[in-house]
Amino acid sequence: MISRTRKGAVAALLTCALAVPLLGAAPASATHRARHAAQEVPSAGAPELPRPAGPHPVGRRTLHLVDRDRTDPWVPTARGRELMVSVSYPARSAGTGTPAPYMTVEEARLLLEARELGGVVPASTLAGTRTHARVGAAPARGRFPLVLLSPGFGMPRATLTSLADDLAARGYVVAAVDHAHESVGTEFPGGRVPPCVACEEVDPGPEQAAVVRGRAADLSFVIDELTDDRRAGPLSRVIDSRRIAAAGHSMGGAAAAATMAVDRRVRAGVDLDGNFFVDDAGAGIGRRPFMMLGAENTHTPGGDITDWDGAWDRLHGWKRWLTVRGAGHFSFTDLPWLGKRLGLPDPTPLPAERSWEITRDHVGAFLDLHLRGIPQPLLDGPTAAHPEVAFHRP
């Protein structure tokens, strides 16, 4: 029986039963030593996220959304289901607005504390991570595809910022969603930081499926809000509601598939190293395209701890099953990049820069192919530029 303590549940579910450290932290045997070696972390200032490759400047707007027609699954007495959404979008011109923050100091403190890194990395340093988006920048003219991003269980949406901003620079509107009471640290208006109730209450099994289906309802609600002129205002006018995709890391990837199963507006989906958790994963997606991109050591076909085989058989349209040699569970997020720049040891063989390049290139190619109709040879088979990436079950 898995403990229902906060640490035990977070460790089990953040990693989809994969014991992978966060932020490149050393294994438990080295963590104790690291606590007493904070001087090993460079003090040259906050790190900087990778620069987006696309031609557009990036704007950022943060929204607090409340679905008052639903009860929060973790706190039934709450007034509706609350979400925090960071919307990255192509901006009209560079240099306008103010630099967008990575996360608040309190969010950073709680994330570091959850991984026993509070004595190693100052919260202000992580919170001060430099992004490439600007708050208050006017949206570019035109209409752009919408991409929804859902983070891993317990993780804040900020951990997908590099991907969100890179896609925005390429001409996508990207909504990264924090699900209330499912993050170790998400700040809501008024400085409220709801506890991660789900971290304490969810054990592996049927409850995980409930989380996935709840997130699917969240993402459909976000689409409703962002495509409604009365509620989203100028943002809705730059979204092409005929071209929508969903993607996510870990449980967020499962949520992307679940959203497609219940919402026909979502035309394509990506799962980044997440098990699906639901028995009928893939059912309901039909012939819409879906891509699974994960670590080789955990998501190779026939593996004992992956449930991708069953989902693959239920997908009947364009599909790809890709694994990355040397990747870890968090290789598809900001965390390896930040860990390296914070001086933290990385337990995975794949360098942080390669983690980012592989994620950026394959997700971007998938979306360009299926939301814009631009041919993408990168997705046709193995390439010399990405020798770490294997294609399975053609």
ABEGO torsion letter per residue (X at the ends): XBBABAAAAAAAAAAGGBBBBBGGBBBAAAAAAAAAAAAABBAAEBBBBBBBABABBBBBBBBBBBBAABBBAABAABBEBBBBBBBBBBBABBGBEBBBBABBAAAAAAAAAAAGAAAABBAAAAAABBBABBBGBBBBBEBBBBBBBBBBBGBBAAAAAAAAAAAAAAGBBBBBBBBBGABABBBBBGGBBBBBAAAAABBBEAAAAAAAAAAAAAAAAAAAAAABAAAAEAAAAABBAABBBBBBBEAAAAAAAAAAAABAABABBBBBGBBAGBAABGBGAEABBBBBBBBAAAABBGBAABAAAAAAAABABBBBBBBBBGBBAAAABAAAAAAAAAGBBBABABBAAAAAAAAAAAAAAAAAAAAAGBBBAAAAEBBAABAABBBBGX
